């Protein structure tokens, strides 16, 4: 089902074998370098096929491969910082969609800790914390995300939903008006504002 993942697991075991000779470890690293790109490509195929757990397993292995290659001074397809951050994000997203919330948080938090997280990171952490029953933590991260990315509609709609649940009508009215400015053709926003 995922020959690259199987190959990576084999190379990884060979590399980590305490009895492995230096040239065997070197050969294992070369093998990891050869399968790294395939792990990403197969992960994308699984993701597009909505096989999110399989996509996550492949993406996670690609990040492990990158770490092993970097630790051994070898080139990686993820050497570019932006590409690496995108891979970490899509790994977290695949985990979230596979309902592997702890894994998703691990990858999202890795990007969040850098201090320049994109809106999708805040939205992902918010949704996971909500699912896990941590509403206070979810609202805190949402407020922070809204402050850093006031123009993002995903975070705005999440905020609107919070206000709806809590019945905070003044805040809700203000958020809905902002949403209408961003999406003036979205009739659902006008209906919701009318109801409020």
N, C-alpha and C positions, 0 to 999 in steps of 0.2 A: 504493500500500500504506500510506503514511503521509503524507497531504497536509500535515499540520501540520509535519512534519519538512522536507518539501520547501519549504514556505513560509518556515520559519525560516531554512533555508540561503540562500534567495534574499534575504531581508531582511538577513541577516548580511553577505552579499557586498556588497549595496548600501551598507550602513552602513560597511563597511571599505574601500570603493572610495576611493582617495586623491583622485579627481577629483569625488567627490560634493559637491554644494552643501549648505549648512547645512540648508535646508528638506528636501532629500532624505534626509539623515541623520535628521532629526526624523520624517519619514514612516516610515522604516525602523524606528525605535524604536517608533512607534505600532503598526506591524504585528507586531513581536515581542511587544508586550504583548498583542495580540489572540490570538496563537497559543500563548502560554505554557501556558495551562490545557489546551488541546487536546493539547499534547505529553504532558502528564502523563496525561490520560485515555486516549490511544491507547497509551501505554506500559503502563498498567494492563491494558488489553485484551490486548495482546501477551503480557504477563507471565502473565495468567490462561490464555492459550492455549498456554503453555509455549514461546513464541517469544522466548527470553531475550535473544538478541543484538539483535533488533529492539526489545525493551523497553528494553534498555540504551541503544541509540542515541537513543531518544525521551527517556528520563529524563535522559541526559547533556545533550541539547540544552535541556531545561527548566532545568537548572542553569546552562548557559551563558546562556540567555535572562535568567534572574534576575540574573546578574552584570552583563550588559549594561544591564539596566533600572536596577539599583542605581547603576551608574557614571554613568548619565545622569539621576539623581534622579527616576526614574519608579517608580510602584507596581508591585509584583510579587505574584503569588499566593503566593509563598514568603517574604514579608516576615516572617511569624511564625517566630521562632527554632526552635520545636519542629517546625513543619511543614518547615522547611528541613532540619533534622537528619534527619527521617524520610525526606525525599527523597534526601538524600545516602546514607543507609543502603540504601534500596531500589535505588538506582543501583549501589552496590557489590555488593549481593546479586545483582542481575540480571547484572552482569558476571561474578561468580563462577560462577553457574549456566550462563553462556555460555562458561565456560572461558577467560575473559579475565582471568587472574589478576593481571597487572600493573595493569590498570584497576581491578579490585576492590580491590587493596591501596591504590591511590591514594585512593580514596574512604573506605575503612575507616580508613586512617591519618589522614585529615583529621579524622574524629570522635575517634579515639584521642588525637590531639595536644591535644584540648581538656581532657583530664584527667578527664572524667566519662563515659567510654564505657560503654554498656550491655553486658550479657553477650553479645548477638549479635555485637557488634563483635569481642570477644575470640575468640569461637568462629570467626567468619569468618576472622580473621587466622591463628588456629591452624591451621585446615583448609588454608588456602592455603599457608602455610609448609611444612606437612607434604607437600602435593602437590608443592611445588617442591624438596623434598629437604632443607629446612632444619629438621631435627628439633630441634636445640638451640634455635633461635629459636622454634620452635613450642611447645616445652615451657616456655620462659621466659614467653611470652605467656599460656600456659594457667595457669601457676602464679600469675601476676599477676592474671589474671581470677578464678581461684578465691579468691584472698585478698580481692579487692574485692567479689566476688559469691558468697559461700559457699553461698547458698541456691539458686543457679541449677542446675537439673537438667541442662541441656544441657552446661554446663562440667563438671559432676560426671561425667556419662557419658563425656565425652572423657577425663577424668583416669583413669577406670576402664579405658578401652581402652589408655591408655599403660602403666598398671601391668600389665595382662594381657600386653602385648607384651614387657615387660621382666622379667616373672616376679617382680615385687616383691609378694610375697604378703601381708606384714603391712600395707603401705599399701593394697593392694587390698581386704583384708578390712575395714579401717576405712572406706574409701570405699563399699564395697557396703552396709555397715550404715547409713551415712548415707543412701544412695539408698533403702534399704528404708523408713527413717523417712519419707521424702518420698513414696514410692510403695508403700505397703504391699500393694497388690493386684497388683503386677507380679511374676508368678511367675518370670520369667526371672532376676530379681535373686536370688531364693532358690536357684534352680538353680545360678547362677554361684557364689554364695557357698558352696554345698555342694561344688561341684567344687574350689574354691580350698582 
